[in-house]
Amino acid sequence: MAKQGKEKNTRNKSKHTELIERIKNKKRVKKETRVERLKAITKAAQEAAKKANE
């Protein structure tokens, strides 16, 4: 049988879900920007090494 009355904890669960999603998105963005920054650094280092060898 289903429970009678209003649902319990739905508001808190939705707030928690939004918070967790925000945190996951923030971590994902940080990881992506870090990878892009490292790629740029390695590319610059390779170009500098290439110019030094010439």
C-alpha positions in Angstrom: 0.0 0.0 0.0 1.1 3.5 -0.8 1.7 6.0 2.0 -0.9 8.6 2.7 -0.2 12.3 2.9 2.6 14.4 1.4 6.0 12.9 0.4 8.8 13.1 2.9 12.2 14.7 2.2 11.6 15.4 -1.5 12.7 19.1 -1.1 15.9 18.2 0.7 16.7 15.5 -1.7 16.3 17.8 -4.7 18.5 20.4 -3.1 21.1 17.8 -2.3 21.0 16.5 -5.9 21.5 20.0 -7.3 24.4 20.6 -4.9 26.1 17.4 -5.9 25.6 18.1 -9.6 27.1 21.6 -9.1 30.2 20.1 -7.3 30.6 17.4 -10.0 30.4 20.0 -12.8 32.9 22.2 -11.0 35.4 19.3 -10.7 34.9 18.4 -14.3 35.5 22.0 -15.5 38.6 22.3 -13.3 39.9 19.0 -14.8 39.3 20.1 -18.3 41.0 23.5 -17.9 43.9 21.9 -16.2 44.4 19.5 -19.1 44.1 22.3 -21.6 46.7 24.4 -19.7 49.1 21.5 -19.5 48.7 20.9 -23.2 49.5 24.5 -23.9 52.6 24.4 -21.6 53.9 21.2 -23.3 53.3 22.7 -26.7 55.2 25.8 -25.8 58.1 23.8 -24.4 58.3 21.7 -27.5 58.4 24.8 -29.7 61.1 26.3 -27.5 63.1 23.2 -27.7 62.6 23.0 -31.5 63.9 26.7 -31.8 66.9 25.9 -29.6 67.9 23.0 -31.8 67.8 25.0 -35.0 
